[in-house]
Amino acid sequence: MQQGNMLDNPDIDFGEFTAATYAEWREAAIAALKGADFNKKLFTKLVEGITLNPIYNREDFQDDGEIPGQFPYRRGTKTLGYEEKACEVAQGIPAANAADFNSSLLHDLQRGQTAVNINLNCKSGLKLKSQEDWDTALNKVPLDSLPVYITPGSCGMGPLAMYLNTYKKAGFNVAEMKGGILYDPIAKVVSKGTLCGGRAINAYYDQMAAMTKWAIANAPQFQTIGVSGLPYSDSGASAIEEVSAMLATAVAYLRAMEERGISVDEAASRMRFTVGIGANLFLEIAKIRALRELWASIVKSCGGNETSAKIKLHARSSFWTISKVDPWVNMLRGTAQAFSAIMGGVDSLDILPFDCAVRMPDEFSRRIARNTQLILLGECNLDKVVDPAGGSWYIESLTTEVAQKIWDMFRLIEQEGGMLQALQTGSVQQRVNATAAKRYELADQRRQSIVGVNQYVNLDEKKLEGASSCSCGCSTEGGHKHHCCHKGDDAALPAVSMDVDSVCKLAAEGVRSCRINKALCAAYPEGEALTIETLPVRRLAERFESLLARADAWVAEKGSRPIVYLATMGPLRQHKARADFSRDFLRAGGLDVVYPAGAQTPEEAARAAAASGCEVCVICSTDDTYPEIVPAFCKVLKELKPDMMIALAGYPADYVEAFKQAGVDIFIHVRANCYNTLETIQNKIGL
């Protein structure tokens, strides 16, 4: 039987339902909270300085009638979204050398990858230093039909020249080159503290200008300027700090290029931005949309046209959120972050393999990362709806608020003298470091959950095998260190002009990238070198991982896991909630528990705790019973085993001081600093 639209049914009268007001909803919500504070319970404060409301309505969103493809591009730069141009699957290929990179790339291109993503990293990643390396890495790759995005180190001209030589050798038309050299010297100096060659920033701006002028004349689809937020997001920055730094960097490049005879339109159209995608799903969607809108407004304010104001945007999932412990959860984190990126409308996407913080990702982990994006686009049909987030009262309101905060911080950086000056004085680093410290504090208190690390820890989880290194271009954490230059690279070259064709000849003769960079920089005084405080690569999970590593070392040495005794008292309903909470709390430090049936008396529980052989016990019962139980338990235990640490599950505020005097050493509860508490317990046990 064919069904009609229920809205067309004349027998249904929707007029009988009156619209509920916010005040009515608030009243009902307060009643449902049963005395809990409405503002504390239902409003969420983010480290970005934004408070999320529990509900959004029409009054929160002022619709200006913008549609996708229209300036200022909040809703996307393309009228038909991904139907017009699909989101590129631009997975980074982890490899230690050119041959391995080539083998993995050819394999992945046959299985859904649609763009080549090369992250050069002299310290702990892929190193393509010679023309031979480039020819090997891109052997048999259909460069004429694929965009190739190359993120270089301090030197941009060398990699461009070597890639160009390889491209020409394959017989392809340079005018049809797609992709780009995403040259971003400011991002590099944020990561390294200085630039290879030790020269002033002008040496690197001149390289950027030379590459850009070459592309304008020879390769109209090829980008030559990168603007990356990864050094900030990988260090724990807020969404506001990351994007404001990106915009300030991009404006610095616009100014530098204009000084070198390149117009705003020419420079802006050669830029490709790279944004990190964090864990807060809706915030990340709003961040992407705000970045697109703000950049368009900046370009137009600088005299550019609406076409060049269309941002080209790559995204990579967050290394900050990756965990080494229970790494399988990283698959879910990557999926949520990919969803945010696609909903936000990025042009290309790279999902970090789940094992990238532990080892060199293998074919399986690369496949899972790649297929995450393919499933979201191909099976979930996120590519079939243009700006699916558009019009949501929540997301639109959040985008407006995020955009305003980004703009305020961008203006602050400009008032500080621009991006380079702000980095040199350290103000940018201070803000990022403060945010990272706040994030660590929230995780330490378990107000920020890290599944499998500070909550819901599986002590039986089998560890991944492999060295702690990553060659994804996402991190140098734990990686093998390499000097930038090979032996013999220090030999002086004659000064080289900032000309792509001249550098191509040097590369074809076998001159390595570092020597080319030194020759290009030779005309600049060494005394003007740019040096700043670096932002380290960090992960939110690493503090708790250090506790778990200590426990694992104990297991390896002793053959058994460190144990804490749960002194449960009374029937199951009396102690179970506190005992279960304590067990999960302790497992975040790699500690297992003895979980007995509830003792009938505090004296019986104390004798059992003393006989357990454990160094630490946790009293588990209810606040109502503690005034009677705790003093009696502590008295007996201190007589039997005076050096045993006593913890109490809960924090009965009216009795805390009395319980401390009775012998309680620490308290395990929802507001406790979990990291500090576990570290204290581990030290007591002797880990």
Buried (B, 14 or more C-beta within 10 A) or exposed (E): EEEEEEEEEEEEEEEEEEEEEEEEEBEEBBEEEEEEEEEEEBEEEBBBEBEBBEEBBEEBBEEEEBEBBBBBBBBBBBEEBBEEEBBBBBBBBBBBBBEBBBBBBBBBBEEBBBBBBBBBBBBBBBBBBBBEBBBBBBBEBEBEEBBBBBBBBBBBBBBBBBBBBBBEEBEBEEEBBBBBBBBBBBBBBBBBEBBBBBBBBBBBBBBBBBBBBBBBEBBEEBBBBBBBBBBBBBBBBBBBBBBBBBBBBBBBBBBBBBEBEBBBBBBBBBBBBBBBBBBBBBBBBBBBBBBBBBBBBBBBEBEBBBEBBBBBBBBBBBBBBBBBBBBBBBBEBBBBBBBBBBBBBBBBBBBBBBBBBBBBBEEEBBBBBBBBBBEBBBEEEBBEEBBBBBEBBBBBBBBBBBBBBBBEBBEBBBEBEBBBBBBBBEBBBEBBBBBBEBBBBBBBBBEBEBBBBBBBBEBEEEEBEEEEBBBBBBBBBBBEEEEBBBEEBEEEBEEBEBBBEBBBEBBBEEBBBBBBBBBBBBBBEEEEBBEBBBBBBBBBBBBBBEBBBBBBEBBEEEEEBBBBBBBBBBEEEBBBBBBBBBBBBBBBBBBBBBBBEBBEBBBBBBBBBBEBEBBBBBBBBBEEBBEEBBBBBBBBBBEEBEEBBBBBBBBBEEBBEBBBEBBBBBBBBEEBEBBEBBBBBBEBBEB
